[in-house]
Amino acid sequence: MKVLCDLTADQLKHFRPLHDRILIRRLPEKASSTILLTDKERSLRGEVLATGPGKYCCDHGRIRPVAVVPGQVVYFGEYSDYEEADVLLITEADIRGVEEN
């Protein structure tokens, strides 16, 4: 996972991830509820800002689209690499779940 830093708000609007990468803005934690998706790490919430087109599938020679779309709220793992970052670039595999209304 990589942390995006030193990008202005305007630059973020024009940023397009590649492959199965997803640009996420961290959301504040909800005090009223906690979700435990693994036994080792706490999950963080974030809003999807942009997604790449998907991952290339060698079996069929096609691109498998990313399962999330901009505007969705997702849960992803907490890693020490990006404790201070507000905007993150992660892969689709790092997403643990999607919040649905």
N, C-alpha and C positions, 0 to 999 in steps of 0.2 A: 504494500500500500504506500501511496505517496501523499504527501501533504502539499497542498497548493498554498503558496504564500506570495505576498507582494503583487497581487493582482487588484486592480481597481474594480469598482462595481461595473463600470462600462466594459472593461475587458472580460469580466465574467459573463456578461450578456452575450458576448461574441465568441465564447469558448466552446468548442465542439470536441467532446471526447472521441477517441478512436476505439475500435473493436468493442469489447464488452465493458468498457470503463464507464463509470457513472459519477457525475459531479453532484455532490450533496452538500447542503447547508445544514449544519447541526441545529437542532431545536432544543429549547430548554427542557429539562427533565420534568415530567409530571410528578408532583409530590403525592398525589392521591393513589397512584397505582404503580406497581412494578411488574415487569415481565421478565421471567428467567427462562432463557432459551437454551442455555447450556449450564453445566454444573460448575464451570470455571470462571466465566466472564460475565460481566454485566452488559446488557445491550443498550445502545444509545439510539435516539430517534433523530431522523433527519429528513429534510424535504429534498426530493429529486429535482435538481435544476436543469440537467441536460444528460442525455445518454448517447453512447456511441451506437452505431448501426447494429452491432451484434458480433458474435464470434463465428469464425469460419469453421464449418464442419468438414473435416477431411473425408468422411464417409460418402457424403452426397455432393460435395463441391459447392454447397450453398452456405449462405450466412444465416445463422439462427438468431432471430431478433432478441433483443434484451427484453426481459419480462416486466420491466417497470417503465413508467412514462413520467415526464416532468409533471410536478405537482403532487405526486403521491408521497405519502409519509412512509418511510421504511425504518426497520430496526437493523442495526449492524453492530459488529463487535467493537469492544473498547480495547484500544491498543495504546501503549505509552507513546508511540511515535507521534500521535497527533492530539495530545491532551489539550493543547492551547489553540488549535486551529478551529476556525468557524466554518470553513469551506474545505471539503475533502474530495479527492479523486480516488475512488475505490473500484474494485472489480465486482462484477455481478455475483461472483461466488462469495463475496464478503457480506452480502445482504442475507439476513436471517429470516426476515418476514416483512409483509406489507400490511399497513393498517388500512382496514376497510371500514366504511361507514355503514 
